[in-house]
Amino acid sequence: MKMLLIVFRENLEEEIHALLQIHHVQAFTELHKVGGTGETGAAFHSFSWPGLNGMIFTALPDDEADRVVEGFKTFRDQQHHELHVARIPLRVFVLPCALVV
């Protein structure tokens, strides 16, 4: 089992939810109004650093997690080509996961 940690700029929320639906991800936990800084810049909902991030956690069997990750890679590549920007404010991390309770 793998835990996907998906971090994205909140303006991508609809697209992220659509990707989860397309890949039949029905169970996840979502956090809103998450601040942070990284390769695509800072997002702290302030005058200096406008914007916020969202974060989604989902635990999936290995094969399903791999399929979802590929879907996010395809989305990222499409956004890159359509918007002509170097970095899309989207990151997906994969962590080992074990259900213990």
Secondary structure, DSSP 8 states (H G I E B T S, - for coil): -EEEEEEEEGGGHHHHHHHHHHTT----EEEEEE-EEETTEEE-SSSSS---EEEEEEEE-HHHHHHHHHHHHHHHHHHHHHHT-S--SEEEEEEE-----
